[in-house]
Amino acid sequence: MDFAFDEAQQELRTSAAGFLAEHSGSEAIRRAMDSELGYDPQVWKQLAGELGWTAVTIPEEYGGLGLTHVELAALLEVMGAHLLCSPFFASVCLAANALLTAGTEEQKREYLPGIAAGETRATLAWTEAAGTWDAAGIAARAHAEGDGFVLDGVKRFAVDGHCADLLLVTARLPDTCGEDGLCLFALPADAPGVKRRALPTLDRTRRQAEIVLAGVRVPADALLGEAGRAWPALERTRDLAAMALAAEQVGGAQRCLDLAVDYAKQRVQFGRPIGSFQAIKHKCADMMVAVESARSGAYYAACVAAENGEELASAASLAKATCSDAYFRAAADCIQIHGGVGFTWEYDVHLYFKRAKSSETLLGDPAFHRERVARQIGL
């Protein structure tokens, strides 16, 4: 299979790299990290409104560009390399996919144009105190009352949930467990009974939030799909998001490799660049092998998603596990090659290390995805 990008896709990557080199450099990342929102609203306006990145995979009938997950992966790889701080992943890779997978035609027409235009920031509030991305970890309750539902529970680690305008919330019906009884609701972030706060996290380049649902009343049309049968849509949404995150991780891993090689060429010890020492050469070579293997897995998963292939679940899980390992290893080895200065504030390496660790657990850690693949093939 040929994984090379075509001319249009390569042009998209080139233009994205140029834009992010200007607007997501080291100083810009640090400013965004220190801001209340966690990103630069002006940069968000440009990438959404002028460049149309938020519309990439949303169908044209809902205000999008109607491109495939291959184009999305191409964009995310560049974003990962530049450590972009924005609600892009939450809005496009989580919320939009959930709406496309589970929403009715009316719900898609109501919510997707706003996401495509970048006017609606959205997120998927799935995880809770346990932080797991399986059905068993969903404990928030939804019970029917009158012509709607009442939601109660505490969602945690919602990506960019502190600044989202639209919340897609998972909950379960009374007296259910596991994959049975799960529901997905769309509700405005300022709905009565909703309280949000940003969580203190290791990775400040991607904010996470706690969302408290205290007797939140929603109408019947807030329910996406059929009550109690949301699991298949949730699982597919997680697979598509895992594929997207894997592509972003590849970009970050490649950047760590580049930083390590550049430093090894410049740093002189014992009268010669440290890159000339065999130990450093071997470490960089091992990093390159890991990054290239991860890239192959991420690209394959993107192709499967673009073709709506039946093996999406296994391809996405394999890509997520492989790319998580490669990114964290590349970031850790990059710090080792830099030595003591690698984790100082003046260098960017520690920012990639923290993003690598955060991304490793987001959507399920490598062990979770390997076990999932093992079950799928009957081991």
Helices and strands as residue ranges (DSSP letters): H 7-23, H 26-34, H 41-45, I 46-50, G 53-55, G 60-62, H 69-82, H 88-88, I 89-96, H 97-102, H 105-117, E 122-125, G 135-137, E 141-145, E 148-159, E 166-172, E 182-188, E 194-198, E 208-219, G 220-222, E 223-224, H 231-266, E 268-269, E 272-273, G 274-276, H 278-306, H 312-338, G 339-343, H 349-361, H 366-376
